[in-house]
Amino acid sequence: MRWGRIAKRVTVQLVLAYVVICVGMYVAQDGLIFHPTADAAGIEGLVAAAENEAFELEREDVRLRGALLLARDGAQSGAKAPALMYFGGNAEAVAYKAEPFAWIREGGAHVLLLPYRGYDGSEGQPGAERMRADALAAYDRLAADPRVDAAQIYGMGYSMGTGVATYLAHERELAGLVLVAPFRRLGEIAEGSYPWLPVGLLLAHDFDSLGLAPEIDEKLLLVHGDADTMIPIEHGLAIREAWGGPSELLRLEGRGHDGVSTHPQTMASIRRFLRL
């Protein structure tokens, strides 16, 4: 009888400890998912350059501060030009994409680099719902710009940004979408990292790209390293298999998660995809 009471007490303590851990993980999840960078100076530097301009987006009670890299020909002639909207990873300062993407504006397309809320001088706190809504607002603002060919707006996402970009393609008509190291569902990555937690019940921020894929008919360029251990290539292959429109795959042999968005083969494939 005594051992039964001890076992019961131990079981209750273990259950309580598990509940405390679950509550702690729920409270801490924002810090585990989002790693805001603090490169406001990088955005300011881009805005200060004569060939670029500020792209500020008023959202409720916060302001997002980004940079629009103007197409070389469009900036000089005033003609409408294509545009690429870039959505970065969860710990990426997007201003650093200006240099590797310089060839895009030189080729005649605008590039929008808009940090998420809480990143690089943008106000507020990041969150999946807010990021999705901000992406739609940014698209609408860009499409209304008289210098932008609204029928030639492309989206590009890397890692976490693929969830935002996929949602944008589902809600708006894009000329095409580039996904680099995409996941099937963000929650699935979390489940792999914490298999002992009820992630489905705790996760407040999720992106279900695989669920949206069959309903998207825009053309897709999917880039994935076959040695990616953070988001294995099986995720990208599943998205391509489910995609509702034409798709092509660039499989980077021996490449992991980092550096794939600016890999020379990636840049060459994007150039063909954008027809620049």
CORVEN-V309533 format. One record per helix or strand of 2 or more residues. SS is the DSSP state (@ for helix, = for strand). FROM is the first residue (numbers start at 1). TO is the last residue. Records with the same first field share a line. If there is no record, write none. Layout:
SS: FROM-TO  FROM-TO
This chain:
@: 2-33  40-48  72-77  94-100  102-106  128-143  160-171  186-193  199-202  209-213  233-242  260-262  264-274
=: 52-59  62-69  81-87  109-114  148-158  176-180  220-225  247-252
